[in-house]
Amino acid sequence: MNALHQLEIDVENCRRCPRLVKWREQVAVDKRASFRDDHYWGKGVPGFGDPKAGVMVVGLAPAAHGANRTGRMFTGDRSGDWLYRAMYRAGFANQPESISKDDGLELTDAWVTSPVKCAPPANKPTPNERAQCRPFLNREFEYLKGLKVVVALGGIGYQAVAQHLEVRPRPKFGHGVEVLLESGLTILCSYHVSQQNTFTGRLTEEMLDAVFSRARELSQTGEG
């Protein structure tokens, strides 16, 4: 069994945070009316993508009726619709939508994950929950040997990435902000693809496309 497969199993079976376990499983029972006939995942959601990825996309946590329902990061909700459309246009995905784990979506040169692997109430994990989950993200960085770019979606994603990479001082988060590290890795910031941002126009598809076009450019730097 390879390391990423073992990590996937460990994430799915994790029960370290009682509040998150209770919430994710309760949501899977109560369900949203529009998904009442669906079988909810209701477990920790592992990262997803190409083991040879040059680009890692880091969000916040699974959505209660998105990834917590489908079992795949950013899958089955409007945030995922925005993310995978942009990744498709940039050449990182073979199709522009992610509906379920068996929909045929494949990522090339990209890996999608989050610093918190379980759906949190009100999308707000506690500092302790974030700390309990940190080893999983650490292992992803360890196992993905070819990373050149990390796209941080939102301030919490950026904070988690900067903490792992020991970025000090940490530049202020902002859409399009780039942080080049001595290792050669680049952190590329984007507003999160939450409905709060996309519905209000704070984040547009053009803005998101610009981020992933830049990620593509940086990931290919130095390639023959």
PASEBA-1860 file (N, C-alpha, C; in nm, 3 decimals):
! residues 224
1> MNALHQLE> 0.085/-0.120/0.000/0.000/0.000/0.000/0.088/0.125/0.000 ~ 0.063/0.219/-0.093/0.146/0.338/-0.095/0.101/0.439/0.011 ~ 0.185/0.540/0.033/0.164/0.632/0.144/0.036/0.713/0.128 ~ 0.005/0.758/0.007/-0.117/0.837/-0.013/-0.243/0.755/0.010 ~ -0.238/0.628/-0.028/-0.354/0.540/-0.004/-0.373/0.518/0.145 ~ -0.264/0.499/0.218/-0.275/0.483/0.362/-0.328/0.610/0.427 ~ -0.283/0.724/0.378/-0.333/0.851/0.430/-0.483/0.863/0.407 ~ -0.529/0.824/0.291/-0.673/0.827/0.260/-0.751/0.744/0.362
9> IDVENCRR> -0.703/0.626/0.392/-0.770/0.538/0.488/-0.770/0.602/0.628 ~ -0.656/0.660/0.665/-0.645/0.721/0.797/-0.741/0.839/0.813 ~ -0.756/0.921/0.709/-0.848/1.034/0.713/-0.992/0.986/0.726 ~ -1.028/0.888/0.646/-1.165/0.837/0.648/-1.203/0.778/0.784 ~ -1.106/0.720/0.854/-1.133/0.652/0.980/-1.108/0.740/1.103 ~ -1.064/0.863/1.083/-1.027/0.948/1.196/-1.150/0.988/1.279 ~ -1.134/0.982/1.412/-1.240/1.022/1.504/-1.180/1.106/1.618 ~ -1.078/1.183/1.587/-1.007/1.258/1.691/-1.091/1.371/1.752
17> CPRLVKWR> -1.181/1.429/1.675/-1.254/1.548/1.719/-1.402/1.514/1.742 ~ -1.444/1.491/1.866/-1.581/1.448/1.894/-1.689/1.540/1.836 ~ -1.668/1.672/1.843/-1.768/1.765/1.791/-1.786/1.748/1.641 ~ -1.676/1.734/1.569/-1.685/1.720/1.424/-1.742/1.584/1.384 ~ -1.704/1.479/1.456/-1.759/1.346/1.427/-1.911/1.347/1.447 ~ -1.955/1.405/1.557/-2.099/1.411/1.584/-2.172/1.489/1.476 ~ -2.116/1.602/1.435/-2.181/1.687/1.335/-2.186/1.620/1.199 ~ -2.074/1.568/1.150/-2.070/1.509/1.017/-2.168/1.391/1.008
25> EQVAVDKR> -2.176/1.313/1.116/-2.264/1.196/1.115/-2.410/1.235/1.130 ~ -2.437/1.342/1.206/-2.576/1.389/1.222/-2.628/1.446/1.090 ~ -2.544/1.521/1.020/-2.582/1.575/0.889/-2.613/1.462/0.792 ~ -2.537/1.354/0.801/-2.558/1.240/0.712/-2.689/1.168/0.739 ~ -2.742/1.186/0.858/-2.872/1.126/0.893/-2.986/1.222/0.859 ~ -2.972/1.347/0.900/-3.078/1.446/0.878/-3.095/1.481/0.730 ~ -2.985/1.499/0.660/-2.979/1.529/0.517/-3.053/1.659/0.480 ~ -3.017/1.712/0.368/-3.091/1.824/0.309/-3.203/1.764/0.224
33> ASFRDDHY> -3.317/1.829/0.222/-3.434/1.773/0.153/-3.404/1.738/0.008 ~ -3.326/1.822/-0.059/-3.297/1.799/-0.201/-3.207/1.677/-0.222 ~ -3.144/1.629/-0.114/-3.056/1.512/-0.124/-3.108/1.395/-0.038 ~ -3.236/1.395/-0.009/-3.290/1.297/0.086/-3.272/1.152/0.039 ~ -3.259/1.131/-0.092/-3.241/0.995/-0.143/-3.094/0.956/-0.157 ~ -3.003/1.049/-0.126/-2.860/1.021/-0.139/-2.807/0.949/-0.015 ~ -2.707/0.865/-0.036/-2.634/0.806/0.077/-2.517/0.899/0.108 ~ -2.520/0.961/0.225/-2.415/1.055/0.263/-2.288/0.982/0.306
41> WGKGVPGF> -2.176/1.043/0.273/-2.045/0.991/0.312/-2.029/0.995/0.463 ~ -2.039/1.112/0.523/-2.040/1.128/0.668/-1.913/1.088/0.739 ~ -1.798/1.097/0.671/-1.668/1.062/0.732/-1.566/1.172/0.697 ~ -1.443/1.152/0.742/-1.337/1.242/0.700/-1.317/1.232/0.550 ~ -1.286/1.346/0.487/-1.272/1.351/0.341/-1.124/1.370/0.304 ~ -1.063/1.272/0.241/-0.921/1.282/0.205/-0.899/1.374/0.085 ~ -0.774/1.413/0.065/-0.737/1.489/-0.054/-0.758/1.405/-0.179 ~ -0.757/1.474/-0.294/-0.792/1.408/-0.420/-0.708/1.466/-0.532
49> GDPKAGVM> -0.658/1.379/-0.623/-0.590/1.431/-0.740/-0.475/1.344/-0.790 ~ -0.380/1.412/-0.851/-0.266/1.349/-0.917/-0.150/1.335/-0.818 ~ -0.105/1.214/-0.789/0.008/1.196/-0.696/0.136/1.266/-0.742 ~ 0.144/1.297/-0.872/0.261/1.366/-0.926/0.236/1.516/-0.939 ~ 0.139/1.567/-0.866/0.096/1.706/-0.880/0.208/1.807/-0.857 ~ 0.208/1.910/-0.940/0.293/2.025/-0.917/0.220/2.136/-0.845 ~ 0.085/2.126/-0.842/0.001/2.230/-0.781/-0.089/2.166/-0.676 ~ -0.086/2.221/-0.556/-0.178/2.180/-0.450/-0.277/2.293/-0.426
57> VVGLAPAA> -0.406/2.260/-0.422/-0.512/2.357/-0.392/-0.562/2.329/-0.251 ~ -0.556/2.429/-0.163/-0.591/2.410/-0.023/-0.709/2.500/0.014 ~ -0.820/2.438/0.052/-0.938/2.514/0.092/-0.947/2.527/0.243 ~ -1.069/2.507/0.297/-1.091/2.517/0.441/-1.130/2.381/0.500 ~ -1.247/2.331/0.460/-1.300/2.205/0.515/-1.413/2.157/0.424 ~ -1.450/2.030/0.434/-1.563/1.980/0.355/-1.692/2.053/0.388 ~ -1.775/2.075/0.287/-1.907/2.133/0.308/-2.002/2.025/0.358 ~ -2.095/2.062/0.445/-2.184/1.964/0.507/-2.261/1.882/0.405
65> HGANRTGR> -2.310/1.949/0.301/-2.391/1.879/0.201/-2.319/1.868/0.066 ~ -2.190/1.900/0.068/-2.107/1.883/-0.049/-2.016/1.764/-0.031 ~ -1.891/1.789/0.008/-1.796/1.679/0.025/-1.837/1.582/0.135 ~ -1.904/1.631/0.239/-1.950/1.541/0.345/-2.059/1.446/0.293 ~ -2.122/1.485/0.184/-2.222/1.399/0.121/-2.160/1.306/0.018 ~ -2.068/1.359/-0.063/-2.015/1.284/-0.176/-1.886/1.209/-0.147 ~ -1.810/1.256/-0.047/-1.684/1.190/-0.014/-1.564/1.239/-0.093 ~ -1.581/1.344/-0.172/-1.468/1.400/-0.247/-1.462/1.551/-0.225
73> MFTGDRSG> -1.341/1.601/-0.209/-1.323/1.744/-0.185/-1.390/1.830/-0.291 ~ -1.460/1.934/-0.246/-1.523/2.032/-0.334/-1.615/1.965/-0.438 ~ -1.688/1.865/-0.398/-1.773/1.793/-0.492/-1.918/1.793/-0.445 ~ -2.007/1.836/-0.535/-2.149/1.833/-0.505/-2.205/1.961/-0.450 ~ -2.133/2.073/-0.464/-2.187/2.203/-0.422/-2.138/2.313/-0.515 ~ -2.188/2.433/-0.496/-2.158/2.542/-0.589/-2.014/2.589/-0.579 ~ -1.953/2.576/-0.462/-1.812/2.612/-0.451/-1.728/2.523/-0.542 ~ -1.759/2.394/-0.540/-1.689/2.300/-0.627/-1.713/2.327/-0.773
81> DWLYRAMY> -1.836/2.369/-0.805/-1.867/2.403/-0.945/-1.771/2.510/-0.996 ~ -1.749/2.612/-0.915/-1.659/2.721/-0.954/-1.515/2.671/-0.963 ~ -1.474/2.596/-0.862/-1.334/2.552/-0.858/-1.299/2.464/-0.977 ~ -1.378/2.361/-1.002/-1.341/2.265/-1.107/-1.361/2.323/-1.247 ~ -1.453/2.416/-1.263/-1.462/2.484/-1.394/-1.333/2.559/-1.423 ~ -1.282/2.629/-1.322/-1.158/2.704/-1.340/-1.041/2.609/-1.365 ~ -1.037/2.499/-1.292/-0.928/2.404/-1.310/-0.935/2.338/-1.448 ~ -1.055/2.314/-1.495/-1.073/2.258/-1.630/-1.022/2.355/-1.736
89> RAGFANQP> -1.058/2.482/-1.722/-1.015/2.582/-1.820/-0.863/2.599/-1.819 ~ -0.801/2.575/-1.705/-0.655/2.589/-1.694/-0.581/2.461/-1.730 ~ -0.657/2.355/-1.761/-0.594/2.230/-1.803/-0.559/2.134/-1.691 ~ -0.611/2.159/-1.571/-0.582/2.069/-1.458/-0.685/1.958/-1.443 ~ -0.801/1.970/-1.507/-0.908/1.871/-1.493/-0.958/1.829/-1.630 ~ -1.005/1.705/-1.641/-1.052/1.653/-1.770/-1.197/1.685/-1.797 ~ -1.266/1.744/-1.699/-1.405/1.785/-1.718/-1.435/1.901/-1.624 ~ -1.536/1.982/-1.656/-1.559/2.105/-1.579/-1.649/2.090/-1.457
97> ESISKDDG> -1.688/1.969/-1.422/-1.776/1.953/-1.307/-1.737/1.831/-1.225 ~ -1.771/1.838/-1.096/-1.744/1.729/-1.003/-1.872/1.703/-0.925 ~ -1.937/1.592/-0.958/-2.069/1.563/-0.903/-2.065/1.453/-0.798 ~ -1.984/1.350/-0.824/-1.975/1.237/-0.734/-1.838/1.171/-0.749 ~ -1.805/1.078/-0.662/-1.674/1.012/-0.667/-1.655/0.926/-0.791 ~ -1.766/0.886/-0.854/-1.756/0.798/-0.971/-1.799/0.867/-1.100 ~ -1.781/1.000/-1.106/-1.825/1.075/-1.225/-1.719/1.084/-1.335 ~ -1.604/1.021/-1.314/-1.500/1.021/-1.417/-1.402/1.136/-1.410
105> LELTDAWV> -1.416/1.225/-1.313/-1.324/1.338/-1.302/-1.183/1.289/-1.270 ~ -1.087/1.342/-1.345/-0.946/1.315/-1.319/-0.870/1.447/-1.321 ~ -0.778/1.462/-1.229/-0.693/1.581/-1.224/-0.554/1.547/-1.274 ~ -0.494/1.641/-1.345/-0.359/1.626/-1.396/-0.273/1.738/-1.340 ~ -0.165/1.703/-1.273/-0.070/1.798/-1.216/-0.132/1.880/-1.102 ~ -0.241/1.832/-1.043/-0.307/1.907/-0.936/-0.360/1.812/-0.828 ~ -0.361/1.863/-0.706/-0.412/1.791/-0.590/-0.498/1.887/-0.510 ~ -0.618/1.846/-0.471/-0.712/1.932/-0.399/-0.733/1.878/-0.258
113> TSPVKCAP> -0.716/1.965/-0.159/-0.728/1.920/-0.021/-0.773/2.035/0.069 ~ -0.771/2.011/0.199/-0.807/2.114/0.296/-0.736/2.085/0.428 ~ -0.715/2.187/0.511/-0.647/2.166/0.639/-0.735/2.098/0.744 ~ -0.868/2.102/0.724/-0.962/2.032/0.812/-1.038/1.932/0.726 ~ -1.041/1.806/0.767/-1.094/1.700/0.682/-1.239/1.663/0.709 ~ -1.299/1.717/0.814/-1.439/1.690/0.846/-1.521/1.818/0.836 ~ -1.647/1.805/0.797/-1.736/1.921/0.790/-1.757/1.979/0.930 ~ -1.728/2.109/0.951/-1.748/2.170/1.082/-1.882/2.246/1.088
121> PANKPTPN> -1.946/2.251/1.203/-2.067/2.333/1.217/-2.039/2.478/1.180 ~ -2.128/2.536/1.100/-2.116/2.677/1.058/-1.986/2.704/0.983 ~ -1.922/2.599/0.930/-1.796/2.612/0.857/-1.686/2.675/0.942 ~ -1.692/2.653/1.074/-1.595/2.715/1.164/-1.532/2.611/1.256 ~ -1.422/2.549/1.212/-1.349/2.459/1.301/-1.281/2.537/1.412 ~ -1.268/2.477/1.528/-1.200/2.543/1.639/-1.048/2.533/1.620 ~ -0.973/2.619/1.690/-0.826/2.608/1.681/-0.776/2.469/1.718 ~ -0.836/2.406/1.818/-0.792/2.272/1.857/-0.822/2.170/1.747
129> ERAQCRPF> -0.938/2.182/1.683/-0.972/2.091/1.573/-0.875/2.108/1.456 ~ -0.839/2.230/1.429/-0.743/2.255/1.322/-0.607/2.193/1.357 ~ -0.569/2.203/1.484/-0.442/2.145/1.528/-0.446/1.993/1.521 ~ -0.558/1.934/1.559/-0.571/1.788/1.555/-0.560/1.735/1.412 ~ -0.605/1.814/1.316/-0.606/1.770/1.176/-0.476/1.802/1.103 ~ -0.394/1.885/1.162/-0.274/1.934/1.093/-0.181/1.823/1.044 ~ -0.165/1.713/1.118/-0.075/1.608/1.069/-0.113/1.551/0.933 ~ -0.241/1.552/0.899/-0.282/1.500/0.769/-0.228/1.588/0.655
137> LNREFEYL> -0.242/1.720/0.671/-0.189/1.811/0.569/-0.037/1.801/0.563 ~ 0.026/1.786/0.679/0.171/1.770/0.682/0.214/1.649/0.599 ~ 0.139/1.541/0.612/0.172/1.419/0.537/0.151/1.440/0.387 ~ 0.051/1.516/0.348/0.030/1.543/0.206/0.149/1.619/0.148 ~ 0.196/1.718/0.220/0.315/1.790/0.174/0.435/1.696/0.163 ~ 0.446/1.604/0.257/0.559/1.512/0.257/0.553/1.416/0.139 ~ 0.433/1.367/0.108/0.419/1.262/0.006/0.414/1.316/-0.137 ~ 0.369/1.441/-0.153/0.361/1.500/-0.287/0.495/1.566/-0.319
145> KGLKVVVA> 0.582/1.490/-0.378/0.722/1.531/-0.394/0.744/1.638/-0.501 ~ 0.649/1.651/-0.594/0.672/1.739/-0.708/0.610/1.876/-0.697 ~ 0.565/1.916/-0.579/0.494/2.043/-0.565/0.582/2.164/-0.598 ~ 0.524/2.255/-0.675/0.589/2.382/-0.707/0.503/2.501/-0.665 ~ 0.371/2.478/-0.659/0.277/2.587/-0.630/0.171/2.537/-0.532 ~ 0.137/2.622/-0.435/0.023/2.594/-0.348/-0.077/2.708/-0.365 ~ -0.196/2.676/-0.413/-0.304/2.776/-0.425/-0.384/2.772/-0.296 ~ -0.377/2.880/-0.220/-0.446/2.888/-0.091/-0.578/2.960/-0.111
153> LGGIGYQA> -0.688/2.888/-0.091/-0.821/2.945/-0.107/-0.868/3.001/0.026 ~ -0.865/3.131/0.041/-0.912/3.194/0.164/-0.804/3.206/0.270 ~ -0.836/3.288/0.371/-0.739/3.319/0.474/-0.699/3.201/0.560 ~ -0.793/3.112/0.591/-0.759/2.997/0.676/-0.671/2.898/0.601 ~ -0.702/2.877/0.474/-0.616/2.792/0.393/-0.475/2.848/0.385 ~ -0.466/2.979/0.365/-0.335/3.045/0.359/-0.262/3.033/0.492 ~ -0.332/3.054/0.602/-0.270/3.043/0.734/-0.215/2.903/0.757 ~ -0.292/2.802/0.719/-0.249/2.663/0.739/-0.125/2.632/0.657
161> VAQHLEVR> -0.125/2.678/0.533/-0.011/2.654/0.444/0.113/2.727/0.496 ~ 0.095/2.854/0.532/0.207/2.934/0.580/0.265/2.877/0.709 ~ 0.178/2.824/0.794/0.225/2.763/0.919/0.307/2.639/0.890 ~ 0.257/2.556/0.799/0.331/2.434/0.767/0.467/2.467/0.706 ~ 0.470/2.566/0.619/0.593/2.600/0.548/0.680/2.698/0.626 ~ 0.635/2.732/0.747/0.712/2.820/0.836/0.746/2.953/0.768 ~ 0.643/3.016/0.714/0.659/3.145/0.647/0.659/3.255/0.753 ~ 0.774/3.319/0.774/0.787/3.426/0.872/0.880/3.534/0.817
169> PRPKFGHG> 0.835/3.658/0.816/0.699/3.704/0.846/0.602/3.661/0.737 ~ 0.476/3.653/0.770/0.376/3.609/0.674/0.312/3.729/0.607 ~ 0.330/3.745/0.476/0.267/3.856/0.406/0.115/3.854/0.425 ~ 0.054/3.969/0.421/-0.091/3.979/0.439/-0.163/3.908/0.325 ~ -0.267/3.833/0.361/-0.346/3.763/0.261/-0.420/3.862/0.171 ~ -0.428/3.828/0.043/-0.507/3.906/-0.053/-0.516/3.829/-0.183 ~ -0.619/3.853/-0.258/-0.635/3.779/-0.383/-0.520/3.812/-0.479 ~ -0.455/3.707/-0.529/-0.345/3.725/-0.623/-0.210/3.744/-0.559
177> VEVLLESG> -0.205/3.750/-0.425/-0.076/3.765/-0.356/0.009/3.640/-0.380 ~ 0.135/3.660/-0.411/0.229/3.550/-0.431/0.340/3.557/-0.326 ~ 0.374/3.443/-0.271/0.483/3.435/-0.174/0.581/3.330/-0.225 ~ 0.699/3.374/-0.268/0.802/3.284/-0.318/0.895/3.247/-0.204 ~ 0.908/3.117/-0.178/0.991/3.069/-0.068/1.131/3.033/-0.118 ~ 1.225/3.026/-0.026/1.362/2.992/-0.062/1.372/2.855/-0.126 ~ 1.280/2.767/-0.092/1.279/2.632/-0.149/1.240/2.630/-0.296 ~ 1.187/2.744/-0.344/1.138/2.752/-0.482/0.988/2.734/-0.494
185> LTILCSYH> 0.924/2.692/-0.384/0.778/2.676/-0.382/0.712/2.813/-0.375 ~ 0.603/2.830/-0.448/0.527/2.955/-0.447/0.389/2.934/-0.387 ~ 0.352/3.017/-0.291/0.215/3.020/-0.240/0.141/3.126/-0.321 ~ 0.028/3.088/-0.377/-0.054/3.176/-0.460/-0.190/3.188/-0.395 ~ -0.228/3.309/-0.354/-0.351/3.328/-0.278/-0.469/3.361/-0.367 ~ -0.586/3.312/-0.326/-0.711/3.343/-0.394/-0.822/3.356/-0.290 ~ -0.917/3.446/-0.317/-1.037/3.444/-0.235/-1.100/3.306/-0.246 ~ -1.165/3.264/-0.139/-1.228/3.132/-0.137/-1.347/3.130/-0.233
193> VSQQNTFT> -1.376/3.011/-0.288/-1.487/2.997/-0.383/-1.620/2.977/-0.310 ~ -1.634/3.033/-0.192/-1.758/3.024/-0.116/-1.867/3.104/-0.185 ~ -1.992/3.066/-0.159/-2.103/3.141/-0.218/-2.105/3.285/-0.169 ~ -2.058/3.308/-0.048/-2.052/3.444/0.004/-1.966/3.532/-0.086 ~ -1.859/3.476/-0.141/-1.771/3.552/-0.230/-1.821/3.554/-0.374 ~ -1.870/3.440/-0.423/-1.908/3.433/-0.565/-2.042/3.501/-0.591 ~ -2.135/3.493/-0.497/-2.266/3.556/-0.516/-2.255/3.708/-0.511 ~ -2.164/3.758/-0.429/-2.151/3.903/-0.412/-2.060/3.967/-0.516
201> GRLTEEML> -1.990/3.884/-0.594/-1.899/3.938/-0.694/-1.762/3.972/-0.640 ~ -1.738/3.940/-0.513/-1.604/3.963/-0.460/-1.503/3.877/-0.535 ~ -1.546/3.756/-0.573/-1.465/3.669/-0.658/-1.541/3.643/-0.786 ~ -1.479/3.675/-0.900/-1.539/3.648/-1.030/-1.466/3.531/-1.096 ~ -1.529/3.475/-1.199/-1.463/3.365/-1.269/-1.334/3.412/-1.336 ~ -1.333/3.536/-1.382/-1.212/3.590/-1.444/-1.098/3.598/-1.342 ~ -1.131/3.639/-1.220/-1.030/3.646/-1.114/-0.975/3.508/-1.080 ~ -1.064/3.409/-1.075/-1.022/3.273/-1.043/-0.941/3.214/-1.157
209> DAVFSRAR> -0.982/3.243/-1.281/-0.906/3.196/-1.397/-0.764/3.252/-1.396 ~ -0.751/3.377/-1.356/-0.618/3.439/-1.352/-0.527/3.367/-1.254 ~ -0.583/3.326/-1.140/-0.505/3.254/-1.039/-0.457/3.120/-1.095 ~ -0.548/3.045/-1.158/-0.510/2.912/-1.206/-0.423/2.920/-1.332 ~ -0.438/3.023/-1.411/-0.346/3.043/-1.523/-0.205/3.068/-1.471 ~ -0.197/3.148/-1.364/-0.067/3.176/-1.303/-0.010/3.049/-1.240 ~ -0.095/2.970/-1.175/-0.049/2.844/-1.117/0.006/2.752/-1.224 ~ -0.061/2.747/-1.338/-0.013/2.665/-1.450/0.123/2.715/-1.499
217> ELSQTGEG> 0.136/2.844/-1.512/0.262/2.904/-1.557/0.375/2.871/-1.461 ~ 0.350/2.888/-1.332/0.454/2.862/-1.233/0.489/2.713/-1.223 ~ 0.390/2.628/-1.239/0.416/2.484/-1.228/0.497/2.431/-1.345 ~ 0.494/2.501/-1.456/0.567/2.457/-1.574/0.702/2.522/-1.588 ~ 0.735/2.613/-1.499/0.864/2.682/-1.505/0.977/2.581/-1.488 ~ 1.068/2.584/-1.580/1.184/2.494/-1.572/1.163/2.359/-1.637 ~ 1.042/2.333/-1.686/1.018/2.205/-1.752/1.066/2.211/-1.898 ~ 1.121/2.102/-1.942/1.167/2.098/-2.081/1.055/2.059/-2.171
END
